[in-house]
Amino acid sequence: MATASSSGSSSRESTQANSKWLDAHYDPVANLYTFSSCVTDTGSSIPALVDLYGDGDYKLVVGDLGTAWHDMKLKVYRGTDLLSENALPDLPSSVAAFLMEQHEPRTPAVAVASGPFVYVYKNLRPYFKFTLPPMEVNHLEKDVWEQAKEDKIDPLTLKEMLEMIREKADIPLSVRSMRFLALDSTEMTSFVNQYKMQPIKRQTVITCMSTMKKNMADEDAISCLVIGTESNEILVLDPEAFTVLARMALPSVPAFLDIMGQFDVEYRLTVACRNGCVYIFRRDSKRPKYCIELSSLPVGLVRVQKNIVAACSDQTLQGYTQKGKKLWMISLPATPMTVSLMDQKTRGFQAALVALANMEVHIYQDKSLVSIIRTQDVVIGICFGRYGREDNTLVMTTKGGGLIIKILKRTAVFDGGDAPVGPPVAQSIKLNVPKKTKLYVDQTLRERECSVAMYQVFQMELNRIRLLAARTYARALESSLTPITETLQEPLKMNAVVQGIGPTFKLTLHLQTTSATHPAINLLISFLYDEGLYSMARPFFKAPMLVPGLNYPLETFVECLSDKGISDIIKVFVLQEGESAPLLMAHINMPVSEGLAAA
């Protein structure tokens, strides 16, 4: 027993000696429930390494989500001890440290994004609260509620008018109207009486936040707050007056921000959105300059040197240039949880820190894996920077609420791992090129002499293929054979699945509306088949109302009446009530029944 204990301790000591990191602190019960946008050293995370008092002693600032989504706090750590904590009124979405004035002492402020507000703390005391500007309210919706306020219409009429406005208006309804439309008839009267005297407001919320230098690149220069909102916008705030300096529109909701440059000089703003795309803005551009389509939804975004590195939910790490050109893509051994930048300024070394679901943190320099850190729990929040008096400190928060602090050894060198230096080995292998035959020489001469005619024939055949494809697609649209409708009034998508080995088959139609705001109603489903070969339980029925964003499986059973081992096609029609032409039509190739009929 003693031998096993001594061998275990010696193995741990050898592992510690061979590691590039020193285990400074590990507290599995620190009760820190946060994520990477609530931990950062100068920008868009919830753990922040900040010199709060300007004395060179950097503190750890963490936006704690609390337990069971309550008891949210802004916690400050000095070393391994909890220095202070402030209660937050709502869940924090991001924490950033920035200098908002040039007065001495140069102490940074801490901004906490929570809901539609940004709470600014100076010297760990509440200093200012910024509220996002309200959004435009639908005028028709406002008039309807004014009529309800004056008791000119009853709640049922109010509901009908709001539904008509929701279907046709360009400006979405407010939260109050959406909640009212979801109520039962018994609750409408009390809801109207409670809220009809209050003015209608449309308020968005903050999804991400970062900082950008105002006019100088120095570390102690004034910085602007950059905010991403649920209304598909990016706002740049003045650090002194907290007014909106710039406003940029996005096609989707922003999730991650990365900023390089100064607002008054030149900057490049990179935004990863929930639609799986990364958009790049330049100075004075209201719309994205470049767009990167990722292979799946982004989990994290970081800029290493001048390249953009994105971790995706399909277990890949992808690198792109500043203009959106793809450089490389590597597969990860597990699902990435978060990404952060490792900037070792003394050696000029930059790499991407990728925390994985298999309790490992991988360090990548470009696409080369240079180091692996194994942790005691899954890391969900990570940042690298100066903590206390140490320049290169790695701070991690775990899924179970733990806190891990590691210090990089001064002798540690990341040499690119096992990646070979220089050109790949395959370039030095001599290819076994066969000798030129007489047929090859004759063919080359013919191509030189008849190059113009061959190119013209190729172009003619290519145009024929394009024409044939266009005609086939047009016929499919006319006969509604495509899986997606061509009309914009009722945009639908359908997919059919047949299950079973016979004689009874289960036919499931997956029907979905592709509209973002309007539901699909009054739809009919009809089947056309050989009644001598098949029998259906429901050959005609009415589809339910299709709510945007939901997939509706519609099931029916088909029974094969023949035992001769033959099959046929069943046609499915999706019809609009009162219309003769179908919106969608599909041909289902039924499988051969492997069982005998019930007779």
C-alpha positions, 0 to 999 in steps of 0.5 A, spaced: 500 500 500 505 504 501 509 502 495 503 504 491 502 511 494 509 513 493 509 511 486 503 515 485 506 521 488 512 520 484 508 520 478 504 526 479 511 529 481 514 527 474 508 530 471 508 536 474 515 537 472 514 535 465 508 540 464 509 547 462 504 550 467 504 550 475 498 548 479 497 555 483 490 554 485 484 549 485 477 550 488 472 545 486 466 548 491 468 556 489 460 556 486 462 560 480 457 559 475 459 563 469 461 562 462 467 565 457 463 572 456 463 573 463 470 572 464 476 576 460 482 580 461 480 586 457 473 585 453 468 580 451 468 575 457 465 574 464 471 573 468 476 579 467 483 580 469 483 588 471 487 592 475 482 596 479 486 600 483 492 602 478 497 599 483 499 593 478 495 588 482 490 585 477 484 582 480 479 577 477 472 580 476 467 575 475 459 575 473 456 570 477 450 567 474 448 564 481 444 558 482 437 556 479 438 563 475 437 567 482 442 570 486 446 573 481 453 577 483 459 581 481 464 577 484 472 580 485 477 575 487 484 577 489 489 571 489 485 566 492 480 570 496 474 573 495 475 580 495 468 583 494 461 582 491 455 586 488 448 583 487 446 584 480 438 585 478 438 580 472 443 575 469 449 578 466 450 576 459 457 580 459 463 583 463 468 588 460 473 593 463 475 599 460 478 606 461 472 612 461 476 618 462 484 620 463 483 623 470 488 620 475 489 615 478 488 611 471 483 606 474 478 602 469 471 601 470 467 595 470 461 594 465 456 589 466 451 587 461 444 585 463 438 585 460 437 592 456 442 595 461 449 596 462 451 597 469 458 601 470 462 600 476 467 605 478 472 602 485 467 597 485 461 602 486 455 603 482 456 609 478 452 609 472 446 605 468 445 605 461 439 603 457 438 601 450 434 606 446 427 604 445 425 601 439 420 603 434 413 601 436 407 599 431 403 605 430 397 600 428 398 597 434 398 603 438 392 605 436 388 599 437 391 599 445 388 606 445 381 604 443 382 599 448 384 604 453 378 608 452 373 602 452 371 602 445 373 595 443 372 589 447 378 584 448 376 579 443 376 585 438 382 587 440 385 580 439 382 579 432 385 586 430 392 584 433 392 578 429 391 582 423 396 587 424 401 581 426 400 578 419 401 584 415 405 589 419 413 590 418 414 592 425 413 586 430 408 587 435 411 588 442 412 583 448 405 586 451 401 584 445 404 577 444 403 575 451 396 578 450 395 573 444 397 567 447 392 568 453 385 564 454 379 568 453 378 568 460 384 571 462 384 577 457 379 582 460 384 582 467 390 583 462 387 588 458 385 592 465 392 591 468 396 594 462 391 598 458 393 605 462 401 603 461 404 606 454 407 601 449 414 600 449 419 595 445 425 594 448 431 589 446 436 586 450 444 585 450 447 579 447 454 580 447 459 586 449 466 588 448 471 594 448 474 598 442 480 603 443 477 610 442 483 614 438 490 611 441 492 604 441 496 604 448 494 600 454 491 605 458 487 609 453 480 611 453 475 605 450 468 605 447 463 600 449 461 595 443 454 592 444 450 587 440 443 586 441 437 582 440 435 586 434 440 584 430 444 591 431 451 593 433 452 599 438 458 603 439 457 607 445 461 614 447 465 612 454 464 619 457 457 621 455 454 614 453 451 616 447 451 612 441 457 614 436 455 608 431 450 603 429 451 597 425 445 592 422 446 585 422 442 579 418 442 575 425 443 576 432 450 577 434 453 572 439 461 573 439 465 580 438 472 581 436 475 588 435 481 590 432 483 598 431 481 604 434 474 608 433 477 614 430 482 612 426 481 605 423 478 598 426 475 592 424 469 589 427 468 581 427 461 578 429 459 571 429 452 570 429 446 565 431 445 564 423 452 560 423 455 566 419 461 571 421 460 578 419 466 583 418 465 591 418 470 596 417 470 603 419 464 607 417 460 601 414 453 600 416 453 593 413 458 588 413 463 588 408 465 581 408 461 574 410 464 567 412 459 562 412 461 557 417 460 549 417 455 549 423 453 554 429 459 558 432 461 556 439 467 561 440 471 567 436 478 569 437 483 573 433 490 570 433 495 575 430 491 577 423 487 571 422 480 569 425 479 563 429 472 560 430 470 554 434 464 550 431 459 545 434 461 540 429 467 539 433 471 543 428 476 549 429 477 553 423 481 559 421 480 565 416 483 571 413 481 578 415 477 578 408 473 571 409 478 567 406 478 560 409 485 558 411 484 551 414 480 547 418 481 541 423 477 536 427 477 536 435 477 530 439 470 533 443 465 538 443 468 545 444 465 549 450 469 556 449 475 559 446 480 565 448 486 568 446 493 566 449 497 572 448 504 571 451 507 578 450 514 577 453 515 572 447 511 575 442 507 568 442 499 568 440 495 562 440 488 559 441 485 556 447 480 551 446 476 548 452 473 541 450 467 537 453 472 531 455 476 535 460 481 538 456 484 545 454 488 545 447 492 550 445 493 551 437 498 555 434 494 556 427 492 549 426 498 546 430 496 543 437 502 545 441 500 543 448 494 540 452 492 541 459 488 536 462 483 539 468 479 536 473 472 538 470 469 541 464 471 548 463 466 553 461 470 559 462 477 561 460 481 567 460 489 568 460 493 574 462 496 578 468 493 576 475 496 579 481 503 580 479 504 574 474 504 576 467 502 569 464 496 566 468 491 562 466 484 562 469 478 557 468 471 556 471 468 549 471 461 546 469 461 544 477 462 551 479 470 550 480 475 555 479 482 553 476 488 558 476 495 555 473 501 559 472 505 559 465 513 557 467 518 562 465 522 556 462 516 554 458 517 554 450 511 552 445 515 549 439 509 547 435 508 540 437 509 535 432 508 539 426 513 539 421 517 545 420 518 547 412 514 544 406 511 537 407 514 531 406 510 529 400 513 534 396 520 531 396 517 524 394 519 523 386 513 521 382 513 515 377 511 519 371 510 514 365 513 515 359 509 519 353 506 514 348 505 515 341 497 516 342 498 521 348 503 525 343 497 525 337 492 527 342 496 533 344 497 535 337 490 534 335 488 539 341 493 544 339 490 544 332 483 544 334 482 547 340 477 553 338 473 547 335 473 543 342 472 549 346 466 551 342 463 544 342 464 544 350 461 550 351 455 548 347 454 542 351 454 546 357 449 550 355 445 544 353 445 541 360 444 548 363 437 549 359 435 542 360 436 543 368 432 549 367 427 546 364 426 540 369 426 545 375 421 549 371 416 543 370 418 541 377 415 548 380 409 548 375 407 541 378 409 543 385 414 537 385 419 541 389 420 539 397 419 547 398 413 551 395 415 557 390 409 562 392 411 567 398 404 567 401 405 560 404 412 558 404 412 551 406 417 545 406 415 537 406 419 531 407 416 524 407 418 518 411 415 511 410 417 506 416 415 498 416 416 492 412 409 490 411 403 489 410 402 495 414 406 501 413 407 508 417 407 514 413 409 520 416 409 527 413 414 532 416 410 539 414 413 546 416 412 553 414 419 557 412 416 564 414 419 567 420 413 571 422 406 568 419 403 561 421 400 557 415 393 555 416 387 552 412 391 547 409 389 540 407 392 533 406 390 529 400 393 522 398 392 519 391 394 512 390 391 505 387 385 503 391 386 496 388 393 495 391 393 500 397 388 502 403 389 508 407 386 510 414 386 517 412 386 519 405 384 526 406 385 530 412 386 537 415 393 539 417 393 543 424 396 551 424 403 551 422 407 555 427 413 558 424 420 554 427 416 548 429 416 541 425 409 538 425 409 530 424 403 528 420 402 520 421 397 515 417 397 508 416 398 505 409 396 497 408 398 493 402 392 489 399 397 485 395 401 479 396 404 479 389 411 483 391 409 489 387 409 496 389 407 503 387 407 510 388 403 514 392 402 522 391 401 527 396 398 533 395 398 539 400 392 544 398 390 551 400 383 551 402 379 554 396 384 553 391 384 548 386 392 548 384 396 544 390 401 548 394 406 542 394 406 535 391 410 529 392 411 522 390 412 517 395 416 510 392 413 505 397 417 499 399 415 492 397 411 489 402 415 483 406 409 480 409 402 477 407 396 481 407 391 479 413 387 475 408 
